[in-house]
């Protein structure tokens, strides 16, 4: 993946956009940092799906929701 993003120090919310090599998609990701971790939401679109569906592993769109928990202090 290769992307760029921004994050607000005041709200803990962030937004990034980029490209994934395989499956070949463009993505937009939003995350919100909380006290115990963060929520992630991503939307991906495969621009080459019509001509070469194998480049995107035969998926034209991918939608994901994730939760990350802080389990302990980083060393």
MMTF fields as JSON, N, C-alpha, C and O atoms, coordinates in Angstrom:
{
  "mmtfVersion": "1.0.0",
  "mmtfProducer": "UNKNOWN",
  "numBonds": 299,
  "numAtoms": 300,
  "numGroups": 75,
  "numChains": 1,
  "numModels": 1,
  "chainsPerModel": [1],
  "groupsPerChain": [75],
  "chainIdList": ["A"],
  "bondAtomList": [4, 2, 8, 6, 12, 10, 16, 14, 20, 18, 24, 22, 28, 26, 32, 30, 36, 34, 40, 38, 44, 42, 48, 46, 52, 50, 56, 54, 60, 58, 64, 62, 68, 66, 72, 70, 76, 74, 80, 78, 84, 82, 88, 86, 92, 90, 96, 94, 100, 98, 104, 102, 108, 106, 112, 110, 116, 114, 120, 118, 124, 122, 128, 126, 132, 130, 136, 134, 140, 138, 144, 142, 148, 146, 152, 150, 156, 154, 160, 158, 164, 162, 168, 166, 172, 170, 176, 174, 180, 178, 184, 182, 188, 186, 192, 190, 196, 194, 200, 198, 204, 202, 208, 206, 212, 210, 216, 214, 220, 218, 224, 222, 228, 226, 232, 230, 236, 234, 240, 238, 244, 242, 248, 246, 252, 250, 256, 254, 260, 258, 264, 262, 268, 266, 272, 270, 276, 274, 280, 278, 284, 282, 288, 286, 292, 290, 296, 294],
  "bondOrderList": [1, 1, 1, 1, 1, 1, 1, 1, 1, 1, 1, 1, 1, 1, 1, 1, 1, 1, 1, 1, 1, 1, 1, 1, 1, 1, 1, 1, 1, 1, 1, 1, 1, 1, 1, 1, 1, 1, 1, 1, 1, 1, 1, 1, 1, 1, 1, 1, 1, 1, 1, 1, 1, 1, 1, 1, 1, 1, 1, 1, 1, 1, 1, 1, 1, 1, 1, 1, 1, 1, 1, 1, 1, 1],
  "groupList": [{"groupName": "UNK", "atomNameList": ["N", "CA", "C", "O"], "elementList": ["N", "C", "C", "O"], "formalChargeList": [0, 0, 0, 0], "bondAtomList": [1, 0, 2, 1, 3, 2], "bondOrderList": [1, 1, 2], "singleLetterCode": "X", "chemCompType": "L-PEPTIDE LINKING"}],
  "groupTypeList": [0, 0, 0, 0, 0, 0, 0, 0, 0, 0, 0, 0, 0, 0, 0, 0, 0, 0, 0, 0, 0, 0, 0, 0, 0, 0, 0, 0, 0, 0, 0, 0, 0, 0, 0, 0, 0, 0, 0, 0, 0, 0, 0, 0, 0, 0, 0, 0, 0, 0, 0, 0, 0, 0, 0, 0, 0, 0, 0, 0, 0, 0, 0, 0, 0, 0, 0, 0, 0, 0, 0, 0, 0, 0, 0],
  "groupIdList": [1, 2, 3, 4, 5, 6, 7, 8, 9, 10, 11, 12, 13, 14, 15, 16, 17, 18, 19, 20, 21, 22, 23, 24, 25, 26, 27, 28, 29, 30, 31, 32, 33, 34, 35, 36, 37, 38, 39, 40, 41, 42, 43, 44, 45, 46, 47, 48, 49, 50, 51, 52, 53, 54, 55, 56, 57, 58, 59, 60, 61, 62, 63, 64, 65, 66, 67, 68, 69, 70, 71, 72, 73, 74, 75],
  "secStructList": [7, 3, 3, 3, 3, 3, 3, 7, 6, 6, 6, 7, 3, 3, 3, 3, 3, 3, 3, 3, 6, 6, 6, 6, 3, 3, 3, 3, 3, 3, 3, 3, 3, 7, 1, 1, 3, 3, 3, 3, 3, 3, 3, 3, 3, 7, 6, 6, 6, 6, 6, 7, 4, 4, 4, 4, 6, 6, 7, 1, 3, 3, 3, 3, 3, 3, 3, 3, 3, 7, 7, 1, 7, 7, 7],
  "xCoordList": [0.834, 0.0, 0.881, 1.958, 0.399, 1.078, -0.008, -0.922, 0.093, -0.948, -0.464, 0.637, -1.289, -1.04, -2.27, -3.395, -2.037, -3.171, -2.927, -1.819, -3.99, -3.948, -4.701, -5.584, -4.332, -5.017, -5.151, -4.215, -6.316, -6.577, -6.139, -6.588, -5.272, -4.851, -6.007, -6.088, -6.896, -8.005, -9.063, -9.551, -9.421, -10.499, -10.012, -10.764, -8.775, -8.262, -8.754, -8.527, -9.422, -9.924, -8.889, -8.166, -8.832, -7.881, -8.477, -9.454, -7.884, -8.322, -7.084, -6.154, -7.071, -5.96, -6.5, -7.594, -5.71, -6.058, -4.806, -3.7, -4.981, -3.813, -4.164, -5.294, -3.16, -3.299, -2.728, -1.706, -3.399, -2.938, -2.431, -3.071, -1.289, -0.692, -1.499, -1.778, -1.875, -2.683, -3.583, -3.082, -4.864, -5.52, -5.406, -5.383, -5.337, -5.086, -6.294, -7.248, -6.254, -7.38, -6.9, -5.758, -7.794, -7.62, -8.408, -9.491, -7.899, -8.615, -8.746, -7.978, -9.748, -10.004, -10.274, -11.145, -9.532, -9.678, -9.912, -9.261, -10.85, -11.145, -10.882, -11.25, -10.245, -10.082, -10.32, -10.092, -10.781, -11.094, -10.432, -10.757, -9.496, -8.767, -9.579, -10.118, -9.659, -10.357, -9.431, -8.222, -9.997, -9.184, -8.616, -7.505, -9.348, -8.925, -8.495, -8.286, -8.357, -7.977, -8.511, -8.663, -8.8, -9.34, -10.252, -10.122, -11.189, -12.063, -11.517, -10.998, -11.625, -11.177, -12.304, -13.031, -12.437, -13.411, -12.699, -12.108, -12.746, -12.092, -13.005, -13.793, -12.871, -13.588, -12.536, -11.647, -12.636, -11.671, -12.412, -13.477, -11.837, -12.409, -11.318, -10.206, -11.643, -10.693, -10.942, -11.891, -10.1, -10.335, -10.116, -10.627, -9.37, -9.077, -9.937, -9.645, -10.999, -11.793, -12.43, -12.455, -12.942, -13.642, -12.717, -13.1, -11.493, -10.574, -9.735, -9.486, -9.303, -8.427, -8.859, -8.194, -9.951, -10.455, -9.465, -9.546, -8.541, -7.565, -6.614, -6.054, -6.421, -5.557, -6.141, -5.409, -7.458, -8.113, -8.691, -9.602, -8.166, -8.601, -10.105, -10.782, -10.621, -12.022, -12.996, -14.137, -12.538, -13.396, -13.382, -12.314, -14.561, -14.596, -14.607, -14.127, -15.148, -15.135, -14.884, -15.257, -14.247, -14.009, -14.393, -14.014, -15.14, -15.561, -15.167, -15.513, -14.449, -14.036, -14.316, -14.252, -14.624, -14.777, -13.907, -13.955, -13.108, -12.225, -12.114, -12.387, -11.71, -11.5, -10.151, -9.858, -9.327, -8.032, -8.089, -8.511, -7.664, -7.652, -6.23, -5.32, -6.036, -4.755, -4.695, -5.467, -3.78, -3.681, -2.653, -2.681, -1.771, -0.752, 0.173, 0.025, 1.114, 2.057, 3.068, 3.55, 3.383, 4.419, 5.788, 6.014, 6.702, 8.058, 9.035, 10.227],
  "yCoordList": [-1.174, 0.0, 1.241, 1.27, 2.234, 3.521, 4.573, 4.644, 5.389, 6.373, 7.575, 7.58, 8.575, 9.789, 10.073, 9.758, 10.681, 10.968, 12.11, 12.635, 12.485, 13.538, 13.055, 12.202, 13.622, 13.286, 14.536, 15.329, 14.71, 15.844, 15.496, 14.497, 16.308, 16.105, 16.356, 15.716, 17.274, 17.637, 16.539, 16.247, 15.93, 14.931, 13.496, 12.58, 13.271, 11.917, 11.238, 10.042, 11.978, 11.417, 11.615, 12.611, 10.656, 10.749, 10.245, 9.496, 10.661, 10.275, 10.04, 10.846, 8.938, 8.685, 8.139, 7.578, 8.314, 7.836, 7.292, 7.753, 6.291, 5.725, 4.627, 4.518, 3.814, 2.714, 1.444, 1.477, 0.331, -0.98, -1.739, -1.719, -2.403, -3.118, -4.368, -4.589, -5.185, -6.373, -6.67, -6.788, -6.796, -6.551, -5.085, -4.198, -4.848, -3.524, -2.619, -2.66, -1.792, -0.92, 0.462, 0.64, 1.426, 2.749, 2.725, 2.141, 3.342, 3.265, 4.616, 5.546, 4.688, 5.82, 5.215, 4.356, 5.659, 5.093, 6.203, 7.247, 5.957, 6.865, 6.117, 4.949, 6.78, 6.158, 7.182, 8.379, 6.678, 7.506, 6.872, 5.746, 7.605, 7.124, 7.405, 8.498, 6.414, 6.551, 6.22, 6.074, 6.104, 5.806, 4.397, 4.175, 3.457, 2.052, 1.494, 0.286, 2.319, 1.839, 2.746, 3.951, 2.154, 2.962, 2.137, 0.916, 2.833, 2.264, 2.609, 3.707, 1.694, 1.915, 1.571, 0.597, 2.373, 2.147, 2.41, 3.475, 1.46, 1.694, 1.295, 0.354, 2.031, 1.795, 1.675, 2.52, 0.623, 0.421, 0.176, -0.439, 0.663, 0.497, 0.045, 0.573, -0.932, -1.459, -0.815, -1.186, 0.15, 0.855, -0.006, 0.328, -1.106, -1.945, -3.21, -4.132, -3.261, -4.472, -4.881, -6.067, -3.922, -4.247, -4.895, -5.854, -4.365, -4.865, -6.049, -6.981, -6.018, -7.072, -7.429, -7.017, -8.182, -8.466, -9.242, -9.167, -9.978, -10.727, -9.804, -10.216, -8.578, -7.628, -7.214, -6.826, -7.298, -6.923, -8.149, -8.021, -9.329, -10.589, -10.767, -11.276, -10.335, -10.478, -9.764, -10.195, -8.673, -7.854, -6.422, -5.832, -5.858, -4.486, -3.467, -2.347, -3.839, -2.966, -3.809, -4.98, -3.185, -3.817, -2.802, -1.633, -3.245, -2.402, -3.116, -4.282, -2.433, -3.068, -2.151, -0.926, -2.782, -2.104, -2.872, -4.101, -2.158, -2.824, -2.085, -0.888, -2.816, -2.246, -2.722, -3.917, -1.802, -2.124, -1.773, -0.675, -2.704, -2.469, -2.302, -2.983, -1.406, -1.263, -2.322, -2.267, -3.278, -4.365, -4.107, -4.763, -3.184, -2.881, -1.781, -1.28, -1.423, -0.368, -0.878, -2.005, -0.05, -0.382, -0.228, 0.684, -1.117, -1.06, -0.587, -0.477],
  "zCoordList": [0.0, 0.0, 0.0, 0.595, -0.668, -0.688, -0.547, -1.368, 0.494, 0.723, 1.502, 2.052, 1.539, 2.3, 3.143, 2.755, 4.316, 5.164, 6.114, 6.22, 6.807, 7.82, 9.05, 8.961, 10.216, 11.451, 12.301, 12.405, 12.91, 13.782, 15.202, 15.764, 15.775, 17.159, 18.123, 19.172, 17.779, 18.664, 18.76, 19.852, 17.633, 17.624, 17.549, 17.881, 17.121, 16.957, 15.69, 15.504, 14.818, 13.561, 12.457, 12.436, 11.55, 10.456, 9.155, 9.154, 8.055, 6.73, 5.875, 5.889, 5.132, 4.223, 2.908, 2.849, 1.859, 0.527, -0.114, 0.169, -0.996, -1.637, -2.612, -3.088, -2.895, -3.848, -3.226, -2.54, -3.476, -3.015, -4.24, -5.291, -4.108, -5.238, -5.613, -6.791, -4.622, -4.911, -3.74, -2.622, -3.925, -5.201, -5.596, -4.743, -6.881, -7.431, -7.219, -7.996, -6.154, -5.835, -5.406, -4.982, -5.527, -4.933, -3.64, -3.598, -2.578, -1.316, -0.633, -0.88, 0.236, 1.113, 2.485, 2.623, 3.502, 4.838, 5.859, 5.824, 6.764, 7.86, 9.158, 9.286, 10.126, 11.441, 12.54, 12.366, 13.665, 14.829, 16.044, 16.421, 16.658, 17.819, 19.079, 19.251, 19.951, 21.22, 22.381, 22.198, 23.568, 24.755, 24.739, 25.219, 24.204, 24.248, 22.901, 22.785, 21.893, 20.572, 19.494, 19.695, 18.333, 17.25, 16.362, 16.273, 15.698, 14.694, 13.32, 13.12, 12.376, 11.002, 10.037, 10.234, 9.004, 7.951, 6.63, 6.449, 5.709, 4.422, 3.268, 3.362, 2.198, 0.949, -0.143, -0.251, -0.954, -2.032, -3.336, -3.354, -4.42, -5.753, -6.715, -6.698, -7.55, -8.535, -9.895, -10.585, -10.295, -11.559, -12.798, -13.866, -12.686, -13.856, -13.896, -14.657, -13.079, -12.978, -14.31, -14.639, -15.075, -16.324, -17.353, -18.022, -17.476, -18.504, -18.024, -18.788, -16.777, -16.237, -14.817, -13.867, -14.635, -13.287, -12.415, -11.188, -13.016, -12.216, -11.452, -10.437, -11.912, -11.208, -9.861, -8.951, -9.741, -8.493, -7.782, -6.964, -8.092, -7.482, -7.64, -6.747, -8.803, -9.192, -8.249, -8.085, -7.634, -6.775, -7.293, -7.457, -7.551, -8.052, -6.915, -7.091, -5.745, -4.57, -3.318, -3.25, -2.338, -1.044, 0.027, -0.056, 1.026, 2.138, 3.425, 3.614, 4.312, 5.567, 6.752, 6.65, 7.869, 9.151, 10.126, 10.167, 10.916, 11.863, 13.178, 13.266, 14.193, 15.528, 16.026, 15.977, 16.505, 17.104, 18.576, 18.938, 19.435, 20.874, 21.367, 20.894, 22.307, 22.979, 24.086, 25.044, 23.952, 24.914, 26.013, 27.054, 25.795, 26.787, 26.287, 25.173, 27.12, 26.754, 25.737, 25.841, 24.763, 23.779, 24.409, 25.204, 24.055, 24.605, 23.578, 23.864]
}
